[in-house]
Amino acid sequence: MKEILSRKEAAKIAGVSPRTILRAIQARHLEAVKIGEGKTCSYMISRSDVAEYIQRRGRK
């Protein structure tokens, strides 16, 4: 079973701000499932997707 993270948890693991995680999701650089609408929405992000995102960021 995949471990699911919030945007804040993913940001902490990646060493970036939650806003950076949101931008990565919006730019489709990071896979996430959106829950809800508007300002109250949240995202579910798998730990493995965060690990892949960190690897890709490190290559630049």
C-alpha positions as CSV (number, residue, x, y, z in Angstrom):
1,M,0.0,0.0,0.0
2,K,1.3,3.4,-0.9
3,E,1.9,6.0,1.8
4,I,-0.2,9.1,1.1
5,L,1.1,12.6,2.1
6,S,-0.5,16.0,2.4
7,R,1.0,19.0,0.6
8,K,2.6,20.1,3.8
9,E,4.2,16.7,4.5
10,A,5.4,16.4,0.9
11,A,7.0,19.9,1.2
12,K,8.8,18.9,4.4
13,I,10.2,15.8,2.8
14,A,11.3,17.6,-0.4
15,G,12.8,20.5,1.5
16,V,10.6,23.1,-0.2
17,S,7.6,25.2,0.7
18,P,4.0,23.9,0.3
19,R,3.5,26.6,-2.3
20,T,6.3,25.1,-4.4
21,I,4.6,21.7,-4.1
22,L,1.3,23.3,-5.3
23,R,3.1,24.9,-8.3
24,A,4.7,21.5,-9.2
25,I,1.3,19.9,-9.0
26,Q,-0.3,22.6,-11.2
27,A,2.6,22.3,-13.7
28,R,2.1,18.5,-13.7
29,H,5.7,17.9,-12.4
30,L,4.2,16.1,-9.4
31,E,1.3,13.7,-9.5
32,A,-1.5,14.3,-7.0
33,V,-5.2,13.7,-6.4
34,K,-7.2,16.8,-5.7
35,I,-9.9,16.5,-3.0
36,G,-12.6,19.3,-2.9
37,E,-12.8,22.6,-4.7
38,G,-11.7,26.2,-4.2
39,K,-9.6,27.4,-1.2
40,T,-10.6,24.4,0.9
41,C,-9.3,21.8,-1.5
42,S,-6.4,19.5,-0.5
43,Y,-4.2,17.1,-2.3
44,M,-3.2,13.5,-1.8
45,I,0.4,12.8,-2.9
46,S,2.2,9.4,-2.8
47,R,5.6,9.2,-1.1
48,S,7.0,7.5,-4.2
49,D,5.9,10.4,-6.4
50,V,7.6,12.9,-4.0
51,A,10.8,10.8,-4.2
52,E,10.7,10.9,-8.1
53,Y,10.0,14.7,-7.9
54,I,13.1,15.2,-5.7
55,Q,15.3,13.1,-8.1
56,R,14.1,15.2,-11.1
57,R,14.8,18.5,-9.2
58,G,18.3,17.3,-8.3
59,R,19.2,16.7,-11.9
60,K,18.8,20.3,-13.0
